Structure formats: structure tokens, C-alpha cells
Amino acid sequence: MIDTELEALRYPIGRFSYQTASTREDLDLAIKTIALFPKKLANAVELLNDAQLSTEYRPSGWNLKQVVHHCADSHLNALTRFKLTLTEDKPIIKPYLEAEWALLADNELPISCSLAMLHSMHLKLVFLLESMTWADFERSYFHPEKNSYLSLAETTALYAWHGEHHLAHIKNTIKRLAW
């Protein structure tokens, strides 16, 4: 497979990029995207069988079941990062080894577990996001892997992108394999 083809499979909506001059409209759009993600994900996978869920979205990539479970794991970390940052002064977050998490036993559970988790977490996350002031979105945490501070505005944009990124993995796999 040519590198550009693999890049398109890995980043079907492009790599995340953030413009530091966010507006309230940008944040509102990101929050709406986050709010809609659990339902869009559930709709995308609702008709897939176990064999289809075991299909990798790209060569040497995660299978679709792992993608769904990863979204729940990742967004759980997002909720925690928001709460830490809103209650502490520039906390240092704990990164996690997402590739290793994808291999843990709980990833053998039916995806309905992670879909329900996403639904509940996003209710909390969106409620929290909608209650935040502009000053709250300017608060930041330190990310040791990136060796930089990330604002909650950037983190909101990141998780809006993250959901759409993995949703595209699933939808593109379904389209490519004509399911």
C-alpha cells in the first residue's frame, strides 16, 4: 500500500489542527459535534455483525470493535482532564498507552457496553462544557507526551475532531467493503 493511501486510511478527515484564536461559535460547534457523537457512532455500527466488527479499518490497525472501545476509553480520559483542569491550577495529566488499553480483556465485551458508556459520559461532558465560561476554556493542563500546555478550548476542538476521526474510520470501512 502506498504511503498516501495508508495516510488517508489513518487520517480520513485529516490530522488534527487547532487555530489558537477560537471563537465562541467555534466552541459551540465543537460542543454540538461532541454531543452528537454517541448517537452517530451507535447508528454507524448498529447493523454490523461480529465478523464485521473484527475487521481492521486499515492494515495493522485496530478492528472496528477496538475503535468503539477506544472511543469510550479516550473520552473517559477527556472528561477527567476537563474536571482536573477546572478544579486545579494547570494540572499535569496522566497520559495512557492507548494501544495497550486496546488489548485489555474489557475490549472483548460487546460494543453495547462502550456505546452506553459514551452516551452517559457525553451527557455529563456536554452539560459541563455548556456551563463553562470563556475563562474556563482558557484554563489549561500540561500534557507530558506533548511537552506543552493545552487549553480546554483546544481540548474541546480535539475531542470533537477525535470522534469524527474514528467515526470516519468506521464509515469508510463500511463503504470500502460495501457492507
N, C-alpha and C positions, 0 to 999 in steps of 0.2 A: 504494500500500500504506500502510495506517495505521501510524503510528509504533509502536504497541504490538505489531502483527503483526511488524514488522521487528525490534523488540527481542526478541521471542520466537524469531525465526529466528536472530538473532545470539547470544543467550544462552539456549539451550534449557533449561539446568539452572540458570539464574540467574547473576548476576555473582559472581565470587569474593569471599568474605568470610572473614576469619580472626578467630577468637577467641584472644586472646593467652594465655589460660590453657589451653594444650593439656595433655592427659594422655598417659601412655604408651599408653593404649588408643586415643586419637585418632591418635597416630603409627603404631601398629601397623595400624590400619585404613587409613590413608593409604598405608603401605608395601605392604600387600596389594593395594590398588587399583592402585598403580604396577606391581606385579609382574604383575597380570592384564592390564594394558592391551595389550601387544603381541598377545597371543592374541585378545583381544576385538576389536581393530582388524582383525586378519587375517581373523577369522571374518565380520566385517561387510562386508568388501569382496571376499571371495573369489569371489563369483559375478557381480561387476559387470564389464560389458564396457567397451571404450574409450569408447563414446558416453556411457554412464552415468557413468564416471569424469570425463568432460569437463563434466558438469552442475554448475552453481553451486548451493551449498546455500542461497543467498539472492540476491536481486537485487544485482548489483555486488559479490558476494562471491567467494571462491575456489571453484574447482571441486573436486570430491572428490579428484582426483589431487593437487592442490596441498595440500589438507588433510593427506593422508597424508605427503607430503614435508615439510610444515611441522612435523608432529609429530616426525619424525626430527631435523630441524634444531634445534627447540626443546629437545628432550630431550638432544641432544648438548651444548647450552649448559648445561642443568641439571647434567649430570654434571661439566662443567668448573667450574661455580660451586661445587658441593659440594667438589670436590677443592681448589680455590683456598682456600676458606674453612676447610677442615680443616688446611691446611698454612701459611696466612698469617694474620696478625693483622688482621682487618677489612679484607680487600682491597676495592679498588674494581673492580667488574666492568665489562666492556665490553658495553654494550647493542648490539643489532644491529637492522638495519632489516628486520624480518621480511617486510614487504610487498615489499621489493626482492629479498630472498632467494627469494621465491616465483616471481619472474620469471626467475631464472637458468637456464641451459641444463640443469643437472642435474635440474631438475624435469620434463624430458621423458623421463627414464629410466622404465622400468617401476616400478610401485609396489613390486614384489617387492624391489627394492634397499633402499628405505626400511623395509620391513617387516622384512627381515633385520637391518638396522642397529638398529632399535628392539629387536628380540629380543636381540641381543648387548649393546647398551648397557644394557638393563634388567637383564640378568643381573648386570652389573658394578654398576649403581646400587643394585639391591636388596641385593646382597651387602654393599656399602658401608653402606647405610642400616641393615641389620640388625646391623652391627658397631658402630654408633655408641652412645655413652653419652648420658645426658641432657645432660651438659655440652657434648658435641659439638653437639647440636641447638640449644643456646643460643648457639652461635657465630654471628656474623653477617657479612654483607658489605654494602658500600654500593652502592646502585643509583642511578646518576646521573639517570636519567629520572624516578625516583620521589622523588629527593632525600631518601632515607631509608635506614636500615639494615633489612635483612630477616634474620631468624634462619633457621637451617636447619630449624627446626620449621615455621615459616611457609612456607618454600620447599618442604618436603615436602608440606604440605597444598595448596599452589599447583599443584604438578605432578600430584598425584592429581586435583585438580579439572580441570586442563588436559586431561588425557587423556579424562576423561569428557565434558568440554565438546565436544571435537572428535568423539568417538565419537557423541554425540547429534546433531551436525550431519549425520553420515553416515546414521545410523539414521532420523532424521526425514525426510531427503530420500528415502530408500528407501520409507518408509511413505507420505509425501505423494504420491509419484509412482507408488505401487502397483507397484513392481518385484518 
